[in-house]
Amino acid sequence: MCPRALLLYRPLRECSYSPFLTFEAERLLRDFGADTCVFDPHGLQLPDATASDHSKVQELLELSGMSSNF
């Protein structure tokens, strides 16, 4: 069974290097045989929001479950 990795990033600026670094890490991990998934944070609610049923929160929870099931 191949290792699974969930990659996260949170750019603070419009032209941020964190997405580029994340996708380069994904490429390298895939080259080594890992099953990867990158979470797109756009639309994710702010930390002080109270709605835990937000669609992006649900997506992140599902992806984190996928990466931890070995």
C-alpha positions as CSV (number, residue, x, y, z in Angstrom):
1,M,0.0,0.0,0.0
2,C,1.4,3.4,-0.9
3,P,1.6,6.3,1.6
4,R,-1.0,8.9,1.4
5,A,-0.4,12.6,2.0
6,L,-2.8,15.6,2.3
7,L,-1.1,18.8,1.5
8,L,-2.5,22.1,2.8
9,Y,-1.5,25.7,2.1
10,R,-2.9,29.1,3.0
11,P,-1.6,32.0,0.9
12,L,-1.8,35.3,2.7
13,R,-1.2,37.4,-0.5
14,E,-2.4,37.2,-4.1
15,C,1.0,36.3,-5.4
16,S,2.2,33.9,-2.7
17,Y,4.9,31.2,-3.0
18,S,3.1,28.7,-0.7
19,P,0.8,27.2,-3.4
20,F,3.8,26.8,-5.8
21,L,5.8,25.0,-3.0
22,T,2.8,22.8,-2.2
23,F,2.3,21.7,-5.8
24,E,6.1,21.1,-6.2
25,A,6.0,18.9,-3.0
26,E,3.0,17.0,-4.4
27,R,4.9,16.4,-7.6
28,L,7.9,15.0,-5.7
29,L,5.8,12.8,-3.5
30,R,4.0,11.4,-6.5
31,D,7.3,10.7,-8.2
32,F,8.2,8.6,-5.1
33,G,4.9,6.7,-5.3
34,A,2.7,8.5,-2.8
35,D,-1.0,9.0,-3.3
36,T,-1.5,12.8,-2.7
37,C,-4.3,15.3,-2.5
38,V,-4.0,19.1,-2.3
39,F,-6.7,21.0,-0.4
40,D,-7.8,24.3,-2.1
41,P,-8.4,26.7,0.9
42,H,-10.3,29.3,-1.1
43,G,-13.8,29.7,0.4
44,L,-12.8,28.2,3.8
45,Q,-14.5,30.0,6.6
46,L,-12.5,32.1,9.1
47,P,-11.4,30.4,12.3
48,D,-13.8,32.4,14.5
49,A,-16.9,31.4,12.4
50,T,-19.3,29.0,14.1
51,A,-20.8,27.0,11.2
52,S,-19.1,23.5,11.2
53,D,-21.3,22.3,8.4
54,H,-19.7,24.7,5.9
55,S,-18.9,22.8,2.6
56,K,-15.1,23.6,2.7
57,V,-14.9,22.3,6.3
58,Q,-16.7,19.1,5.3
59,E,-14.3,18.7,2.3
60,L,-11.3,19.1,4.6
61,L,-12.6,16.6,7.1
62,E,-13.2,14.0,4.4
63,L,-9.8,14.6,2.9
64,S,-8.0,14.3,6.2
65,G,-9.9,11.0,6.9
66,M,-8.7,9.8,3.5
67,S,-5.1,10.6,4.2
68,S,-5.1,8.9,7.6
69,N,-6.8,5.6,6.5
70,F,-3.9,3.3,5.7
